C-alpha cells in the first residue's frame, strides 16, 4: 500500500465543497460526474521517482524527482441515450486554459512514458523525458510537443474536438521552430532531437485512412539530426556506437538488451543482422537467376539459420527476472475473440520495455523461420520444416500471451473479470499499445500463421487505435498495403523512444 500523506480531497471537490473519495490519481466522484479532477496539490500526493543515484561523497544530496504524471480524467463524449446526438464539446468551465495545458502535460507523462523500475535490465520508454521537461520549463518547446501529442491522443479516444484543435495549433507552431533549428544540423541539440521524435509520435497518433500521417518526415528529421540513414536499424547502430546526441547522458541504453551467462551480443546487435539478410533475399529472388543463384540462396539460408540460432540462445540465456511470469494458465477458446481475449495463457513482465524486447526477438525469429522455409522451397532441398513451423507458432503464442499485459490498465483486474467480458474494457496506457503494434502488425502478415490468428492481430490493432488513441495502429490493420518507408518510419520513432 502506498502512503499518500494526510487525507485531503482533490482540488475540484474542494472547490465545489463536496466530499471527495480521494481515489488516486483522479477521484471517482469527478470521474463519474464527467468533471475534470484537478488532482491533489498536497505534497504527500506526489509520486516520487528516483532518476539518479546519489553519491555519499556529494556535499548536498539532490532531492528525489517528483513526477507530474497523472491520468486524464476527462470523460468521453457519448451520444445522448436513444439518439446519435453528441453533447456539446468544450473545456470544463471551472478550469483555466493554462491549467488545461498543464493537465495535458501530466497526461502525456502518464500515457507515453515508462520509467524503468530496474535500470540494470530495462531502459524504459522516454523515461528520462520528464526531468528534462521540468528543467527546460513547462512552457518550453519540448513541453509543448508533449502537450500536442497528449491533446491529440485524448481528443481522439474521448471524441473531444476542442482537444484536437489545441493539438493542431501547438503542432504547427512547433513545425516552424523545428524547421529553423534544423537549418544548421551541426548545431542541432538534444532539444531539437526530442522535438522531432515527439512530433513523429504526434503524427502516429493522428493517422487515419484519409490522412495516414506524416511521421516519415519526422523520422527523416531524426535521421538528419543524427546524420544517419533514415532506417530504424541505422538508429540502433548509431546508439550502440555511442552517438553523442543521446538523452540523459546515456550512451548505451541497449545494455539492458544484453544477454547474460557469457552471451556478449546484445539483442540489438543481433537484430541489425536481420535487415541485410532479408534485403539480399528479396533482391536475389526478385531478379533473373544469376550464375551462382543456388549457391547464393544456400548461403543466405545458412546465414538465416545461424541468426535464428543466435536469437534463440539470447532468449534462453536471459535471467529469471527478465523473463515473463505466467499469471493465468489460459482463457477458454471463443469465436472471434476481442482484444486480449484470444485463448491461451496470460503473461506479465517487469515492465513494458522488457515485454517489447521479448516481442522484438520473437517476431525476428518468426521472420527468419519464414525466410528459411522460403529459401528451402527455392532450393527444393526436401528438408522437413515441421519443427521450425511449430517453433514459430510457439513464438507467436508467446506474443499473444503478452497482449493483455500491454493493453489492460490493470492486469490483476483483467484476470478477475476475464470471464465477464469479451474484450479488454479498461484500456491501459497508450505506451503499451505503441510498443506492441509494430510486432503484431508483422505477425498479421506472415502466411505461416493461421488466418484466424492473423485476423486477431488486426482486431488488436484496431482496438489500440480506437481505445488508446493511436490512429496509426488502426490504419495498419485496415490499409490494404503499407509502404515500407511508412512502416519503418514508425519503427524508427518508437526505437528512438526506447534507445535515445
Buried (B, 14 or more C-beta within 10 A) or exposed (E): EEEBEEEBBBBBBBEBEBEBBBEBBBBEBBBEBBBBBBBBEBEEBBBEBEBEEEEEEEEEEEEBBEBBBBBBBBBEBEEEEEEEEEEEBEBBEEBEEEBBBBBBBBBBBBBBBBBBBBBEBBBBBBBBBBBBBBEBEBEBBBBBBBBBBBBBBBBBBBBBBEBBEBBBEBBEBBBEBBEEBBEEEEEBEBBBBBBBBBBBBBBBBBBBEEEBBBBBBBBBBBBBBBEBEBBBBBBBBBBBEEBEBBBBEBBBBBBBBBBEEEBEBBBBBBBBBBBEBBEBBEEBBEEEEEEEBBEBBBBBBEBBBEBBEBBBBBBEBBEEEBBBEEBBEEBEEEEEBBBBBBEBBBBBBBBBBBBBBBBBBBBBBBBBBBBBBBBBEBEEEEEEBEEBBEBBBEBBBBBBBBBBBBBBBEBEEBBEBBEEEBBBBEBBBBBBBBBBBBBBBBBBEBEBBEEEBBBBBBBBBBBBBBBBBBBBBBBBBEBEEBEEEBBBBBBBBBBBBBBB
